[in-house]
Amino acid sequence: MMRIRADTKDKEKIPELGDKFKVIRVDKKFIWWIIELEKIKD
């Protein structure tokens, strides 16, 4: 499990991350999105 922080301006990049990671949960905290990602095995 990996947790990253992304500015809300970067939220359109989440689908790109979906190619390599499965988005587990996205929590909006203030101006930040807390995105928990699970690495998809190759």
PQR file of N, CA, C, O and H, with PARSE charges and radii, in Angstrom:
ATOM      1  N   MET A   1       0.846  -1.191   0.000 -0.4000 1.5000
ATOM      2  CA  MET A   1       0.000   0.000   0.000 -0.0000 2.0000
ATOM      3  C   MET A   1       0.877   1.233   0.000  0.5500 1.7000
ATOM      4  O   MET A   1       1.867   1.311   0.728 -0.5500 1.4000
ATOM      5  N   MET A   2       0.505   2.187  -0.816 -0.4000 1.5000
ATOM      6  CA  MET A   2       1.273   3.416  -0.921 -0.0000 2.0000
ATOM      7  C   MET A   2       0.313   4.575  -0.789  0.5500 1.7000
ATOM      8  O   MET A   2      -0.803   4.524  -1.307 -0.5500 1.4000
ATOM      9  H   MET A   2      -0.299   2.124  -1.408  0.4000 1.0000
ATOM     10  N   ARG A   3       0.727   5.599  -0.111 -0.4000 1.5000
ATOM     11  CA  ARG A   3      -0.117   6.771   0.044 -0.0000 2.0000
ATOM     12  C   ARG A   3       0.604   7.964  -0.556  0.5500 1.7000
ATOM     13  O   ARG A   3       1.765   8.223  -0.240 -0.5500 1.4000
ATOM     14  H   ARG A   3       1.633   5.640   0.310  0.4000 1.0000
ATOM     15  N   ILE A   4      -0.084   8.682  -1.416 -0.4000 1.5000
ATOM     16  CA  ILE A   4       0.513   9.887  -1.993 -0.0000 2.0000
ATOM     17  C   ILE A   4      -0.418  11.061  -1.755  0.5500 1.7000
ATOM     18  O   ILE A   4      -1.619  10.888  -1.550 -0.5500 1.4000
ATOM     19  H   ILE A   4      -1.027   8.472  -1.673  0.4000 1.0000
ATOM     20  N   ARG A   5       0.150  12.251  -1.785 -0.4000 1.5000
ATOM     21  CA  ARG A   5      -0.645  13.467  -1.693 -0.0000 2.0000
ATOM     22  C   ARG A   5      -0.581  14.169  -3.032  0.5500 1.7000
ATOM     23  O   ARG A   5       0.487  14.301  -3.630 -0.5500 1.4000
ATOM     24  H   ARG A   5       1.126  12.392  -1.952  0.4000 1.0000
ATOM     25  N   ALA A   6      -1.732  14.617  -3.495 -0.4000 1.5000
ATOM     26  CA  ALA A   6      -1.764  15.355  -4.754 -0.0000 2.0000
ATOM     27  C   ALA A   6      -2.582  16.617  -4.558  0.5500 1.7000
ATOM     28  O   ALA A   6      -3.631  16.599  -3.913 -0.5500 1.4000
ATOM     29  H   ALA A   6      -2.600  14.510  -3.009  0.4000 1.0000
ATOM     30  N   ASP A   7      -2.100  17.696  -5.110 -0.4000 1.5000
ATOM     31  CA  ASP A   7      -2.875  18.930  -5.104 -0.0000 2.0000
ATOM     32  C   ASP A   7      -4.152  18.683  -5.903  0.5500 1.7000
ATOM     33  O   ASP A   7      -4.155  17.880  -6.836 -0.5500 1.4000
ATOM     34  H   ASP A   7      -1.248  17.711  -5.634  0.4000 1.0000
ATOM     35  N   THR A   8      -5.211  19.353  -5.549 -0.4000 1.5000
ATOM     36  CA  THR A   8      -6.465  19.159  -6.266 -0.0000 2.0000
ATOM     37  C   THR A   8      -6.310  19.484  -7.751  0.5500 1.7000
ATOM     38  O   THR A   8      -7.068  18.978  -8.578 -0.5500 1.4000
ATOM     39  H   THR A   8      -5.208  20.005  -4.790  0.4000 1.0000
ATOM     40  N   LYS A   9      -5.337  20.319  -8.090 -0.4000 1.5000
ATOM     41  CA  LYS A   9      -5.098  20.627  -9.500 -0.0000 2.0000
ATOM     42  C   LYS A   9      -4.588  19.402 -10.254  0.5500 1.7000
ATOM     43  O   LYS A   9      -4.665  19.343 -11.482 -0.5500 1.4000
ATOM     44  H   LYS A   9      -4.721  20.729  -7.418  0.4000 1.0000
ATOM     45  N   ASP A  10      -4.065  18.421  -9.512 -0.4000 1.5000
ATOM     46  CA  ASP A  10      -3.510  17.226 -10.132 -0.0000 2.0000
ATOM     47  C   ASP A  10      -4.497  16.069 -10.155  0.5500 1.7000
ATOM     48  O   ASP A  10      -4.135  14.961 -10.550 -0.5500 1.4000
ATOM     49  H   ASP A  10      -4.002  18.468  -8.515  0.4000 1.0000
ATOM     50  N   LYS A  11      -5.743  16.307  -9.736 -0.4000 1.5000
ATOM     51  CA  LYS A  11      -6.668  15.187  -9.612 -0.0000 2.0000
ATOM     52  C   LYS A  11      -6.996  14.550 -10.963  0.5500 1.7000
ATOM     53  O   LYS A  11      -7.432  13.400 -11.018 -0.5500 1.4000
ATOM     54  H   LYS A  11      -6.037  17.207  -9.414  0.4000 1.0000
ATOM     55  N   GLU A  12      -6.786  15.301 -12.059 -0.4000 1.5000
ATOM     56  CA  GLU A  12      -7.007  14.705 -13.378 -0.0000 2.0000
ATOM     57  C   GLU A  12      -5.940  13.666 -13.715  0.5500 1.7000
ATOM     58  O   GLU A  12      -6.100  12.896 -14.662 -0.5500 1.4000
ATOM     59  H   GLU A  12      -6.432  16.235 -12.014  0.4000 1.0000
ATOM     60  N   LYS A  13      -4.861  13.643 -12.951 -0.4000 1.5000
ATOM     61  CA  LYS A  13      -3.805  12.658 -13.181 -0.0000 2.0000
ATOM     62  C   LYS A  13      -4.131  11.303 -12.563  0.5500 1.7000
ATOM     63  O   LYS A  13      -3.449  10.316 -12.841 -0.5500 1.4000
ATOM     64  H   LYS A  13      -4.731  14.269 -12.182  0.4000 1.0000
ATOM     65  N   ILE A  14      -5.162  11.246 -11.731 -0.4000 1.5000
ATOM     66  CA  ILE A  14      -5.506   9.994 -11.060 -0.0000 2.0000
ATOM     67  C   ILE A  14      -5.770   8.863 -12.063  0.5500 1.7000
ATOM     68  O   ILE A  14      -5.292   7.751 -11.843 -0.5500 1.4000
ATOM     69  H   ILE A  14      -5.716  12.048 -11.505  0.4000 1.0000
ATOM     70  N   PRO A  15      -6.513   9.101 -13.159 -0.5600 1.5000
ATOM     71  CA  PRO A  15      -6.699   8.012 -14.128  0.2800 2.0000
ATOM     72  C   PRO A  15      -5.386   7.502 -14.719  0.5500 1.7000
ATOM     73  O   PRO A  15      -5.267   6.316 -15.027 -0.5500 1.4000
ATOM     74  N   GLU A  16      -4.391   8.392 -14.883 -0.4000 1.5000
ATOM     75  CA  GLU A  16      -3.081   7.954 -15.369 -0.0000 2.0000
ATOM     76  C   GLU A  16      -2.461   6.979 -14.386  0.5500 1.7000
ATOM     77  O   GLU A  16      -1.899   5.959 -14.782 -0.5500 1.4000
ATOM     78  H   GLU A  16      -4.487   9.356 -14.633  0.4000 1.0000
ATOM     79  N   LEU A  17      -2.564   7.294 -13.107 -0.4000 1.5000
ATOM     80  CA  LEU A  17      -2.019   6.413 -12.080 -0.0000 2.0000
ATOM     81  C   LEU A  17      -2.729   5.075 -12.099  0.5500 1.7000
ATOM     82  O   LEU A  17      -2.148   4.048 -11.747 -0.5500 1.4000
ATOM     83  H   LEU A  17      -3.021   8.123 -12.784  0.4000 1.0000
ATOM     84  N   GLY A  18      -3.992   5.089 -12.511 -0.4000 1.5000
ATOM     85  CA  GLY A  18      -4.777   3.870 -12.544 -0.0000 2.0000
ATOM     86  C   GLY A  18      -4.217   2.812 -13.482  0.5500 1.7000
ATOM     87  O   GLY A  18      -4.564   1.636 -13.366 -0.5500 1.4000
ATOM     88  H   GLY A  18      -4.464   5.923 -12.796  0.4000 1.0000
ATOM     89  N   ASP A  19      -3.353   3.216 -14.415 -0.4000 1.5000
ATOM     90  CA  ASP A  19      -2.736   2.244 -15.314 -0.0000 2.0000
ATOM     91  C   ASP A  19      -1.784   1.319 -14.553  0.5500 1.7000
ATOM     92  O   ASP A  19      -1.665   0.137 -14.876 -0.5500 1.4000
ATOM     93  H   ASP A  19      -3.071   4.170 -14.510  0.4000 1.0000
ATOM     94  N   LYS A  20      -1.110   1.867 -13.544 -0.4000 1.5000
ATOM     95  CA  LYS A  20      -0.100   1.093 -12.819 -0.0000 2.0000
ATOM     96  C   LYS A  20      -0.523   0.797 -11.387  0.5500 1.7000
ATOM     97  O   LYS A  20       0.008  -0.110 -10.747 -0.5500 1.4000
ATOM     98  H   LYS A  20      -1.207   2.828 -13.281  0.4000 1.0000
ATOM     99  N   PHE A  21      -1.473   1.563 -10.897 -0.4000 1.5000
ATOM    100  CA  PHE A  21      -1.904   1.415  -9.515 -0.0000 2.0000
ATOM    101  C   PHE A  21      -3.422   1.341  -9.458  0.5500 1.7000
ATOM    102  O   PHE A  21      -4.118   1.922 -10.291 -0.5500 1.4000
ATOM    103  H   PHE A  21      -1.904   2.300 -11.417  0.4000 1.0000
ATOM    104  N   LYS A  22      -3.919   0.627  -8.475 -0.4000 1.5000
ATOM    105  CA  LYS A  22      -5.347   0.623  -8.224 -0.0000 2.0000
ATOM    106  C   LYS A  22      -5.628   1.641  -7.128  0.5500 1.7000
ATOM    107  O   LYS A  22      -5.037   1.582  -6.050 -0.5500 1.4000
ATOM    108  H   LYS A  22      -3.354   0.155  -7.798  0.4000 1.0000
ATOM    109  N   VAL A  23      -6.528   2.570  -7.408 -0.4000 1.5000
ATOM    110  CA  VAL A  23      -6.856   3.580  -6.412 -0.0000 2.0000
ATOM    111  C   VAL A  23      -7.781   2.948  -5.373  0.5500 1.7000
ATOM    112  O   VAL A  23      -8.887   2.508  -5.688 -0.5500 1.4000
ATOM    113  H   VAL A  23      -7.008   2.618  -8.284  0.4000 1.0000
ATOM    114  N   ILE A  24      -7.308   2.913  -4.139 -0.4000 1.5000
ATOM    115  CA  ILE A  24      -8.061   2.294  -3.053 -0.0000 2.0000
ATOM    116  C   ILE A  24      -9.052   3.283  -2.459  0.5500 1.7000
ATOM    117  O   ILE A  24     -10.233   2.974  -2.301 -0.5500 1.4000
ATOM    118  H   ILE A  24      -6.410   3.271  -3.883  0.4000 1.0000
ATOM    119  N   ARG A  25      -8.573   4.445  -2.139 -0.4000 1.5000
ATOM    120  CA  ARG A  25      -9.438   5.440  -1.514 -0.0000 2.0000
ATOM    121  C   ARG A  25      -8.892   6.827  -1.795  0.5500 1.7000
ATOM    122  O   ARG A  25      -7.680   7.038  -1.805 -0.5500 1.4000
ATOM    123  H   ARG A  25      -7.613   4.695  -2.268  0.4000 1.0000
ATOM    124  N   VAL A  26      -9.792   7.768  -2.024 -0.4000 1.5000
ATOM    125  CA  VAL A  26      -9.394   9.157  -2.200 -0.0000 2.0000
ATOM    126  C   VAL A  26     -10.125   9.976  -1.145  0.5500 1.7000
ATOM    127  O   VAL A  26     -11.355  10.015  -1.113 -0.5500 1.4000
ATOM    128  H   VAL A  26     -10.777   7.596  -2.017  0.4000 1.0000
ATOM    129  N   ASP A  27      -9.363  10.618  -0.298 -0.4000 1.5000
ATOM    130  CA  ASP A  27      -9.948  11.464   0.735 -0.0000 2.0000
ATOM    131  C   ASP A  27      -9.582  12.917   0.454  0.5500 1.7000
ATOM    132  O   ASP A  27      -8.410  13.241   0.265 -0.5500 1.4000
ATOM    133  H   ASP A  27      -8.364  10.586  -0.324  0.4000 1.0000
ATOM    134  N   LYS A  28     -10.571  13.777   0.429 -0.4000 1.5000
ATOM    135  CA  LYS A  28     -10.281  15.190   0.234 -0.0000 2.0000
ATOM    136  C   LYS A  28     -10.010  15.812   1.602  0.5500 1.7000
ATOM    137  O   LYS A  28     -10.878  15.835   2.475 -0.5500 1.4000
ATOM    138  H   LYS A  28     -11.523  13.514   0.583  0.4000 1.0000
ATOM    139  N   LYS A  29      -8.803  16.309   1.767 -0.4000 1.5000
ATOM    140  CA  LYS A  29      -8.414  16.963   3.016 -0.0000 2.0000
ATOM    141  C   LYS A  29      -7.928  18.361   2.662  0.5500 1.7000
ATOM    142  O   LYS A  29      -6.866  18.524   2.061 -0.5500 1.4000
ATOM    143  H   LYS A  29      -8.098  16.291   1.058  0.4000 1.0000
ATOM    144  N   PHE A  30      -8.701  19.356   3.034 -0.4000 1.5000
ATOM    145  CA  PHE A  30      -8.343  20.732   2.732 -0.0000 2.0000
ATOM    146  C   PHE A  30      -8.125  20.850   1.219  0.5500 1.7000
ATOM    147  O   PHE A  30      -9.028  20.532   0.445 -0.5500 1.4000
ATOM    148  H   PHE A  30      -9.563  19.223   3.522  0.4000 1.0000
ATOM    149  N   ILE A  31      -6.950  21.296   0.789 -0.4000 1.5000
ATOM    150  CA  ILE A  31      -6.698  21.376  -0.653 -0.0000 2.0000
ATOM    151  C   ILE A  31      -5.974  20.142  -1.158  0.5500 1.7000
ATOM    152  O   ILE A  31      -5.561  20.093  -2.317 -0.5500 1.4000
ATOM    153  H   ILE A  31      -6.216  21.554   1.417  0.4000 1.0000
ATOM    154  N   TRP A  32      -5.817  19.146  -0.300 -0.4000 1.5000
ATOM    155  CA  TRP A  32      -5.071  17.960  -0.691 -0.0000 2.0000
ATOM    156  C   TRP A  32      -6.005  16.794  -0.912  0.5500 1.7000
ATOM    157  O   TRP A  32      -7.046  16.693  -0.262 -0.5500 1.4000
ATOM    158  H   TRP A  32      -6.153  19.185   0.642  0.4000 1.0000
ATOM    159  N   TRP A  33      -5.644  15.925  -1.812 -0.4000 1.5000
ATOM    160  CA  TRP A  33      -6.300  14.640  -1.969 -0.0000 2.0000
ATOM    161  C   TRP A  33      -5.340  13.595  -1.428  0.5500 1.7000
ATOM    162  O   TRP A  33      -4.188  13.524  -1.856 -0.5500 1.4000
ATOM    163  H   TRP A  33      -4.798  16.007  -2.340  0.4000 1.0000
ATOM    164  N   ILE A  34      -5.811  12.780  -0.485 -0.4000 1.5000
ATOM    165  CA  ILE A  34      -4.993  11.669   0.004 -0.0000 2.0000
ATOM    166  C   ILE A  34      -5.412  10.462  -0.817  0.5500 1.7000
ATOM    167  O   ILE A  34      -6.564  10.031  -0.762 -0.5500 1.4000
ATOM    168  H   ILE A  34      -6.747  12.838  -0.137  0.4000 1.0000
ATOM    169  N   ILE A  35      -4.489   9.930  -1.564 -0.4000 1.5000
ATOM    170  CA  ILE A  35      -4.794   8.849  -2.496 -0.0000 2.0000
ATOM    171  C   ILE A  35      -4.039   7.607  -2.061  0.5500 1.7000
ATOM    172  O   ILE A  35      -2.808   7.585  -2.053 -0.5500 1.4000
ATOM    173  H   ILE A  35      -3.553  10.279  -1.609  0.4000 1.0000
ATOM    174  N   GLU A  36      -4.778   6.589  -1.705 -0.4000 1.5000
ATOM    175  CA  GLU A  36      -4.133   5.345  -1.343 -0.0000 2.0000
ATOM    176  C   GLU A  36      -4.109   4.458  -2.574  0.5500 1.7000
ATOM    177  O   GLU A  36      -5.138   4.217  -3.205 -0.5500 1.4000
ATOM    178  H   GLU A  36      -5.778   6.608  -1.711  0.4000 1.0000
ATOM    179  N   LEU A  37      -2.933   3.982  -2.903 -0.4000 1.5000
ATOM    180  CA  LEU A  37      -2.752   3.184  -4.107 -0.0000 2.0000
ATOM    181  C   LEU A  37      -2.217   1.816  -3.750  0.5500 1.7000
ATOM    182  O   LEU A  37      -1.406   1.662  -2.838 -0.5500 1.4000
ATOM    183  H   LEU A  37      -2.097   4.178  -2.390  0.4000 1.0000
ATOM    184  N   GLU A  38      -2.680   0.846  -4.474 -0.4000 1.5000
ATOM    185  CA  GLU A  38      -2.158  -0.505  -4.307 -0.0000 2.0000
ATOM    186  C   GLU A  38      -1.495  -0.886  -5.619  0.5500 1.7000
ATOM    187  O   GLU A  38      -2.121  -0.845  -6.677 -0.5500 1.4000
ATOM    188  H   GLU A  38      -3.340   0.972  -5.215  0.4000 1.0000
ATOM    189  N   LYS A  39      -0.235  -1.253  -5.543 -0.4000 1.5000
ATOM    190  CA  LYS A  39       0.504  -1.582  -6.763 -0.0000 2.0000
ATOM    191  C   LYS A  39      -0.073  -2.846  -7.388  0.5500 1.7000
ATOM    192  O   LYS A  39      -0.232  -3.871  -6.724 -0.5500 1.4000
ATOM    193  H   LYS A  39       0.274  -1.286  -4.682  0.4000 1.0000
ATOM    194  N   ILE A  40      -0.380  -2.751  -8.673 -0.4000 1.5000
ATOM    195  CA  ILE A  40      -0.897  -3.906  -9.393 -0.0000 2.0000
ATOM    196  C   ILE A  40       0.279  -4.745  -9.867  0.5500 1.7000
ATOM    197  O   ILE A  40       1.200  -4.237 -10.507 -0.5500 1.4000
ATOM    198  H   ILE A  40      -0.251  -1.919  -9.211  0.4000 1.0000
ATOM    199  N   LYS A  41       0.241  -6.028  -9.548 -0.4000 1.5000
ATOM    200  CA  LYS A  41       1.343  -6.903  -9.951 -0.0000 2.0000
ATOM    201  C   LYS A  41       1.362  -7.047 -11.464  0.5500 1.7000
ATOM    202  O   LYS A  41       0.315  -7.144 -12.105 -0.5500 1.4000
ATOM    203  H   LYS A  41      -0.507  -6.440  -9.028  0.4000 1.0000
ATOM    204  N   ASP A  42       2.563  -7.058 -12.025 -0.4000 1.5000
ATOM    205  CA  ASP A  42       2.717  -7.167 -13.483 -0.0000 2.0000
ATOM    206  C   ASP A  42       2.348  -8.562 -13.960  0.5500 1.7000
ATOM    207  O   ASP A  42       2.416  -8.844 -15.156 -0.5500 1.4000
ATOM    208  H   ASP A  42       3.413  -6.979 -11.504  0.4000 1.0000
TER
END
